[in-house]
């Protein structure tokens, strides 16, 4: 069994784009192409590489129901193959028709020099269990989905899957067959949901522990390197050793959106997890919501455009990217990339900030003001200098004095040297990222 904390699948925090924040359950092949093309042209040279399709890609009806306020249809019949494995809905992903699956789309994304990822729910389709549909087994045994499904293990918020019975040896066969299929398609990244924290069961939030192990084993047996990302959070800190052994990313928060209260709370979450980053292990702060969001929810802004303009101020967006970067969280963009505004693009293409995210050393929150409104994170850069990120969490300006102790102070966002001492004022919710 591979020890995922020692592997080379994700030696630095993965960087990419995820469809969820903008498209919800509705994304289609043309839209994935457009975002991949934009990434290849504008972001790849800065380290961005993963193109990840989020939830419900196997459902042909996704995208027609959100106007009625229903995100996940109860008793849905999505697309599966003869072995109870989800396959792309061909009306949304035309290149998948004829049993090709996601291989043509993955091949296209790989041709751009990028990597391809998908989202799945843990477990096996409920309707496959109800209809006693077959699964693929290593010995051709006649095993059906109901035999390995655990009807007492379900998601609180999505009706598609039953968990699998880890005590049944053919449950591993099912996961092996699923990830063998993904390997054939050319999948590089798998986000598995309802597994990092199974919040249906608050007395046992890590009830899918054995399924994590089966999935990690199935990835190894597939013969293809795939990043394993676990959602949703908040991750269970007491199980940090288990996340580290079997996954590359795990969510330390529930869904993160463009709300200052959620961003401010992330400082405490990062402080809790700060000693668990590195060596293929990346506690995940969730996507970076920016610019435009929520098209797939059918919401309208005041100009009657679908979606809404990100509610973060420029200062808050800069604080978000800075915290994720110095903490060394995965960087997954949540928006429609072709619509990126100049400011958002500038946040994503600052190579000095990205270098801080790729640093080999663990960052630490070393001090707070007595009011907890001025937060300082530090790390040692790969060239032996010191990264310092000051954050003003208050609603009032804060003045900061910084002494370089005889060394030059580099402002990473402004990309200029400040001298050996610097005094600056942080606006509310703003930050300063320095290298000394």
C-alpha positions as CSV (number, residue, x, y, z in Angstrom):
1,X,0.0,0.0,0.0
2,X,1.4,3.4,-1.0
3,X,1.8,5.8,1.8
4,X,0.2,8.9,0.3
5,X,2.2,11.2,2.6
6,X,5.4,10.1,0.9
7,X,4.2,10.0,-2.7
8,X,5.1,12.3,-5.6
9,X,1.6,12.8,-6.9
10,X,1.2,16.2,-5.4
11,X,4.7,17.4,-4.2
12,X,3.3,21.0,-4.1
13,X,-0.3,22.2,-3.6
14,X,-2.3,21.4,-6.7
15,X,-3.4,24.5,-8.7
16,X,-6.3,24.6,-11.1
17,X,-9.9,25.4,-11.8
18,X,-13.1,23.8,-10.6
19,X,-16.5,24.2,-12.3
20,X,-18.7,24.3,-9.2
21,X,-18.7,27.9,-8.0
22,X,-19.9,29.2,-11.3
23,X,-21.7,26.3,-13.0
24,X,-23.0,24.4,-10.1
25,X,-24.3,21.0,-11.5
26,X,-24.8,22.4,-15.1
27,X,-21.3,22.5,-16.8
28,X,-21.1,21.0,-20.2
29,X,-18.3,20.0,-22.6
30,X,-18.1,23.3,-24.5
31,X,-17.8,25.2,-21.3
32,X,-15.1,23.0,-20.0
33,X,-13.2,23.5,-23.3
34,X,-13.5,27.2,-23.0
35,X,-12.1,27.2,-19.4
36,X,-9.3,24.8,-20.4
37,X,-8.4,27.0,-23.4
38,X,-8.3,30.1,-21.2
39,X,-6.1,28.3,-18.6
40,X,-3.7,27.1,-21.3
41,X,-3.3,30.5,-22.8
42,X,-3.2,32.7,-19.7
43,X,-2.5,30.7,-16.5
44,X,-0.5,27.5,-17.3
45,X,2.8,29.3,-17.4
46,X,2.2,30.4,-13.8
47,X,1.7,26.8,-12.6
48,X,-2.1,26.4,-13.0
49,X,-2.8,23.0,-14.5
50,X,-5.9,21.1,-13.3
51,X,-9.3,21.4,-15.0
52,X,-11.8,19.7,-12.7
53,X,-15.5,19.0,-13.5
54,X,-17.5,19.0,-10.3
55,X,-20.7,17.3,-9.3
56,X,-23.5,15.6,-11.4
57,X,-21.7,15.2,-14.7
58,X,-23.4,11.9,-15.2
59,X,-26.9,13.4,-14.9
60,X,-28.5,14.4,-18.3
61,X,-31.1,16.5,-16.5
62,X,-28.7,18.7,-14.5
63,X,-29.1,22.3,-15.6
64,X,-32.8,22.1,-16.3
65,X,-33.9,21.8,-12.7
66,X,-32.1,24.6,-10.8
67,X,-34.7,27.2,-11.9
68,X,-37.1,25.3,-9.7
69,X,-34.8,25.5,-6.7
70,X,-33.8,21.8,-6.8
71,X,-30.1,21.1,-6.9
72,X,-30.1,17.3,-6.6
73,X,-33.1,15.4,-7.9
74,X,-34.4,12.7,-5.5
75,X,-34.5,9.2,-7.2
76,X,-32.5,10.5,-10.1
77,X,-31.5,8.1,-12.9
78,X,-28.2,9.3,-14.1
79,X,-26.0,7.6,-16.7
80,X,-24.1,4.4,-15.8
81,X,-22.4,1.5,-17.6
82,X,-23.1,-2.2,-17.4
83,X,-21.1,-2.4,-14.2
84,X,-23.0,0.3,-12.2
85,X,-20.3,2.9,-12.8
86,X,-21.1,6.5,-13.6
87,X,-20.4,7.7,-17.1
88,X,-20.8,11.2,-18.6
89,X,-24.2,12.3,-19.8
90,X,-23.7,12.4,-23.6
91,X,-26.2,15.2,-24.1
92,X,-23.8,17.4,-22.0
93,X,-20.5,15.8,-23.1
94,X,-21.1,14.7,-26.7
95,X,-17.6,13.3,-27.1
96,X,-18.4,10.6,-24.5
97,X,-21.0,8.9,-26.7
98,X,-20.5,5.4,-27.8
99,X,-18.8,4.3,-24.5
100,X,-15.8,6.6,-24.9
101,X,-16.4,8.2,-21.5
102,X,-14.3,11.2,-20.6
103,X,-11.3,10.0,-22.6
104,X,-11.8,12.3,-25.6
105,X,-12.2,15.3,-23.2
106,X,-9.2,14.3,-21.1
107,X,-7.1,13.8,-24.3
108,X,-8.0,17.4,-25.4
109,X,-7.1,18.8,-22.0
110,X,-3.8,16.9,-22.0
111,X,-3.1,18.2,-25.5
112,X,-3.1,21.7,-23.9
113,X,-0.4,20.7,-21.4
114,X,-3.0,20.5,-18.6
115,X,-4.4,17.8,-16.3
116,X,-8.0,16.5,-16.0
117,X,-10.1,16.0,-12.9
118,X,-13.6,14.9,-11.9
119,X,-15.8,14.9,-8.9
120,X,-17.6,11.8,-7.5
121,X,-19.8,11.0,-4.6
122,X,-18.5,8.1,-2.5
123,X,-20.3,4.8,-2.8
124,X,-22.5,3.1,-5.4
125,X,-25.7,4.4,-7.1
126,X,-28.8,3.8,-5.1
127,X,-30.8,2.7,-8.1
128,X,-28.2,0.2,-9.0
129,X,-28.7,-1.4,-5.6
130,X,-32.5,-1.2,-5.8
131,X,-32.4,-2.9,-9.2
132,X,-29.8,-5.5,-8.3
133,X,-27.5,-4.3,-11.1
134,X,-24.1,-6.1,-11.6
135,X,-20.7,-4.8,-10.6
136,X,-17.4,-5.9,-12.1
137,X,-15.4,-8.4,-10.0
138,X,-11.9,-9.8,-10.3
139,X,-13.1,-13.4,-10.4
140,X,-16.3,-12.9,-12.5
141,X,-18.5,-13.7,-9.5
142,X,-22.1,-12.7,-10.0
143,X,-22.2,-9.9,-7.5
144,X,-24.8,-7.2,-7.7
145,X,-24.8,-3.7,-6.3
146,X,-27.2,-4.5,-3.5
147,X,-24.8,-7.1,-2.1
148,X,-22.1,-4.5,-1.4
149,X,-24.3,-1.4,-0.7
150,X,-24.7,-0.2,2.9
151,X,-28.3,1.3,3.0
152,X,-27.5,2.9,6.4
153,X,-24.7,5.0,5.0
154,X,-26.0,7.9,3.0
155,X,-25.4,11.6,2.3
156,X,-27.4,14.2,4.1
157,X,-27.5,16.5,1.1
158,X,-27.3,14.3,-2.0
159,X,-29.6,11.4,-2.8
160,X,-27.5,9.6,-5.4
161,X,-25.4,7.0,-3.5
162,X,-25.3,4.4,-0.8
163,X,-22.0,3.9,0.9
164,X,-20.4,0.5,0.4
165,X,-20.0,-2.2,3.0
166,X,-16.3,-2.3,3.8
167,X,-16.7,-5.7,5.3
168,X,-17.6,-7.2,2.0
169,X,-14.5,-8.1,0.0
170,X,-16.3,-7.3,-3.3
171,X,-16.7,-3.7,-2.2
172,X,-13.0,-3.3,-3.0
173,X,-13.7,-4.9,-6.4
174,X,-16.3,-2.2,-7.1
175,X,-13.9,0.7,-6.3
176,X,-11.1,-1.1,-8.2
177,X,-13.3,-1.2,-11.3
178,X,-14.3,2.5,-10.9
179,X,-10.8,3.7,-10.8
180,X,-9.6,1.4,-13.5
181,X,-12.2,3.1,-15.7
182,X,-10.9,6.5,-14.7
183,X,-7.3,5.4,-15.5
184,X,-8.5,4.4,-19.0
185,X,-10.1,7.8,-19.4
186,X,-6.9,9.6,-18.3
187,X,-8.1,11.1,-15.1
188,X,-5.4,12.9,-13.1
189,X,-7.5,14.2,-10.1
190,X,-10.5,12.9,-8.3
191,X,-12.5,14.9,-5.8
192,X,-14.5,12.5,-3.6
193,X,-17.5,14.0,-1.7
194,X,-19.4,13.0,1.4
195,X,-16.3,11.4,2.8
196,X,-14.0,13.9,4.5
197,X,-16.8,14.6,7.0
198,X,-19.9,12.5,6.7
199,X,-22.1,15.2,8.3
200,X,-25.2,13.0,8.2
201,X,-23.8,11.4,11.3
202,X,-22.6,14.1,13.7
203,X,-21.7,11.5,16.4
204,X,-19.4,9.8,13.8
205,X,-18.3,12.4,11.3
206,X,-15.5,10.1,10.0
207,X,-17.8,7.1,9.3
208,X,-16.4,6.7,5.8
209,X,-12.8,6.0,7.0
210,X,-12.7,2.6,5.4
211,X,-14.0,3.9,2.1
212,X,-11.1,6.3,2.0
213,X,-8.7,3.4,2.4
214,X,-10.5,1.4,-0.4
215,X,-10.4,4.4,-2.7
216,X,-6.7,5.0,-2.1
217,X,-6.0,1.3,-2.7
218,X,-8.0,1.4,-5.9
219,X,-6.0,4.4,-7.2
220,X,-2.8,2.5,-6.5
221,X,-4.1,-0.6,-8.3
222,X,-5.3,1.5,-11.3
223,X,-1.7,2.1,-12.3
224,X,-2.3,5.8,-12.9
225,X,-1.2,8.7,-10.7
226,X,-4.3,10.6,-9.4
227,X,-4.5,13.3,-6.8
228,X,-7.1,12.2,-4.2
229,X,-9.1,15.2,-2.8
230,X,-11.6,14.6,0.0
231,X,-14.7,16.8,0.7
232,X,-16.6,18.3,2.4
233,X,-15.3,19.6,5.6
234,X,-14.6,20.5,8.2
235,X,-12.0,17.8,8.4
236,X,-11.7,16.0,11.7
237,X,-8.4,17.1,13.3
238,X,-8.2,14.0,15.4
239,X,-7.9,12.0,12.2
240,X,-5.1,14.1,10.7
241,X,-2.8,11.0,10.6
242,X,-5.4,9.1,8.5
243,X,-5.9,11.9,6.0
244,X,-2.1,12.2,5.7
245,X,-1.7,8.4,5.1
246,X,-4.4,8.1,2.4
247,X,-5.2,11.4,0.7
248,X,-3.5,14.4,-0.9
249,X,-6.1,17.0,-0.1
250,X,-8.8,17.3,2.5
251,X,-11.3,20.1,3.1
252,X,-10.8,21.9,6.4
253,X,-14.1,23.8,5.9
254,X,-17.6,23.3,4.6
255,X,-18.3,25.1,1.3
256,X,-16.5,28.4,1.2
257,X,-18.2,31.4,-0.4
258,X,-17.7,35.1,-0.9
259,X,-18.6,36.1,2.7
260,X,-16.1,38.0,4.9
261,X,-17.3,36.0,8.0
262,X,-16.2,32.8,6.3
263,X,-12.9,34.2,5.3
264,X,-12.2,35.6,8.7
265,X,-13.0,32.2,10.2
266,X,-10.5,30.5,7.9
267,X,-7.6,32.0,9.9
268,X,-8.5,29.9,12.9
269,X,-9.0,26.8,10.7
270,X,-5.6,27.3,9.1
271,X,-4.0,27.8,12.5
272,X,-5.4,24.4,13.6
273,X,-4.1,22.6,10.5
274,X,-0.8,24.5,10.1
275,X,1.4,21.6,11.2
276,X,-0.1,19.1,8.7
277,X,1.0,20.6,5.4
278,X,3.7,19.2,3.1
279,X,5.0,16.0,1.6
280,X,2.0,15.4,-0.6
281,X,-0.5,16.5,2.2
282,X,-2.5,19.7,1.6
283,X,-5.3,20.8,4.0
284,X,-7.8,22.4,1.6
285,X,-9.5,25.7,2.2
286,X,-11.8,25.1,-0.8
287,X,-12.1,27.1,-4.0
288,X,-11.1,30.7,-4.6
289,X,-14.4,32.4,-5.4
290,X,-13.8,35.5,-7.5
291,X,-15.2,37.8,-10.2
292,X,-18.5,36.1,-11.2
293,X,-20.2,33.3,-9.4
294,X,-23.5,31.3,-9.3
295,X,-24.5,31.1,-13.0
296,X,-25.6,27.5,-12.5
297,X,-28.0,28.5,-9.7
298,X,-30.0,30.6,-12.0
299,X,-29.6,33.7,-9.8
300,X,-29.9,37.1,-11.3
301,X,-27.9,40.2,-10.4
302,X,-29.2,43.7,-10.7
303,X,-28.5,43.8,-14.4
304,X,-30.5,40.7,-15.0
305,X,-27.4,38.6,-15.8
306,X,-27.2,35.1,-14.5
307,X,-25.0,34.7,-11.5
308,X,-23.6,37.4,-9.3
309,X,-20.6,39.6,-8.9
310,X,-18.2,38.3,-6.2
311,X,-19.1,40.0,-2.9
312,X,-15.5,40.2,-1.7
313,X,-13.8,43.6,-1.9
314,X,-10.5,43.8,-3.7
315,X,-8.8,43.9,-0.2
316,X,-10.7,40.7,0.8
317,X,-9.9,38.9,-2.4
318,X,-6.2,39.7,-1.9
319,X,-6.4,38.5,1.7
320,X,-7.9,35.3,0.5
321,X,-5.2,34.5,-2.0
322,X,-2.5,35.5,0.4
323,X,-3.7,33.3,3.2
324,X,-4.2,30.3,0.9
325,X,-0.7,30.9,-0.5
326,X,1.3,31.3,2.7
327,X,-0.6,28.5,4.4
328,X,0.2,26.4,1.3
329,X,-3.4,25.4,0.6
330,X,-4.4,24.0,-2.9
331,X,-5.3,26.8,-5.2
332,X,-8.5,25.9,-7.1
333,X,-10.2,28.9,-8.9
334,X,-13.9,29.1,-8.6
335,X,-15.4,31.2,-11.5
336,X,-15.8,31.2,-15.2
337,X,-12.2,31.8,-16.4
338,X,-13.0,33.5,-19.8
339,X,-14.8,36.3,-17.8
340,X,-11.9,37.0,-15.5
341,X,-11.5,40.7,-14.8
342,X,-8.0,42.3,-14.8
343,X,-7.8,42.5,-11.0
344,X,-8.6,38.8,-10.5
345,X,-6.2,37.8,-13.2
346,X,-3.5,39.9,-11.5
347,X,-4.1,37.9,-8.2
348,X,-3.6,34.6,-10.1
349,X,-0.5,35.5,-12.1
350,X,1.8,37.0,-9.4
351,X,4.7,34.5,-9.5
352,X,6.2,35.8,-6.3
353,X,2.9,35.0,-4.4
354,X,2.8,31.6,-6.2
355,X,6.4,30.9,-5.1
356,X,5.2,31.4,-1.5
357,X,2.5,28.7,-2.0
358,X,5.1,26.3,-3.5
359,X,7.6,26.8,-0.6
360,X,9.0,23.6,0.9
361,X,8.7,24.7,4.5
362,X,5.6,24.9,6.8
363,X,4.2,28.3,7.6
364,X,3.2,29.2,11.1
365,X,0.9,31.8,12.7
366,X,3.2,33.3,15.2
367,X,1.4,36.2,16.8
368,X,-1.9,38.1,17.0
369,X,-2.7,41.4,18.5
370,X,-4.5,41.3,21.8
371,X,-7.7,42.0,19.9
372,X,-6.9,39.2,17.4
373,X,-7.4,41.7,14.6
374,X,-3.8,41.8,13.4
375,X,-2.5,38.4,12.3
376,X,1.0,37.6,11.2
377,X,2.0,34.4,9.3
378,X,5.6,33.6,8.7
379,X,7.5,31.0,6.7
380,X,11.1,30.4,5.5
381,X,11.5,30.7,1.8
382,X,13.4,28.1,-0.2
383,X,16.3,30.6,-0.6
384,X,16.5,31.1,3.2
385,X,14.7,34.4,3.5
386,X,11.6,35.0,5.5
387,X,8.0,35.4,4.2
388,X,5.8,37.6,6.4
389,X,2.1,38.1,5.7
390,X,0.3,40.7,7.8
391,X,-3.5,40.6,7.9
392,X,-5.9,43.2,9.2
393,X,-9.1,41.4,10.3
394,X,-10.7,44.5,11.8
395,X,-13.1,47.0,10.3
396,X,-10.6,49.9,11.0
397,X,-7.2,50.7,9.4
398,X,-4.2,49.3,11.2
399,X,-0.6,50.7,11.1
400,X,2.2,48.1,10.9
401,X,5.9,48.7,11.5
402,X,8.3,46.2,9.9
403,X,12.0,45.9,10.6
404,X,14.1,43.9,8.1
405,X,16.9,43.6,10.7
406,X,19.4,44.8,8.2
407,X,17.8,43.0,5.2
408,X,15.8,44.4,2.3
409,X,12.0,44.1,2.5
410,X,10.3,43.0,-0.7
411,X,6.6,43.8,-1.2
412,X,5.3,40.7,-3.1
413,X,2.0,42.2,-4.3
414,X,3.6,45.5,-5.3
415,X,6.7,43.7,-6.6
416,X,9.0,46.3,-5.3
417,X,11.6,46.7,-2.6
418,X,10.7,48.9,0.4
419,X,14.1,49.3,2.0
420,X,15.3,47.8,5.4
421,X,12.4,49.2,7.4
422,X,8.8,49.9,6.4
423,X,5.8,51.4,8.0
424,X,2.4,51.0,6.3
425,X,-1.3,51.2,7.0
426,X,-3.5,48.2,6.2
427,X,-7.1,49.0,5.1
428,X,-9.9,47.0,6.8
429,X,-9.7,43.3,5.7
430,X,-6.5,44.0,3.7
431,X,-3.0,42.4,3.9
432,X,0.6,42.8,3.0
433,X,2.8,40.0,1.8
434,X,6.6,40.6,2.3
435,X,9.8,38.7,1.8
436,X,12.8,39.8,4.0
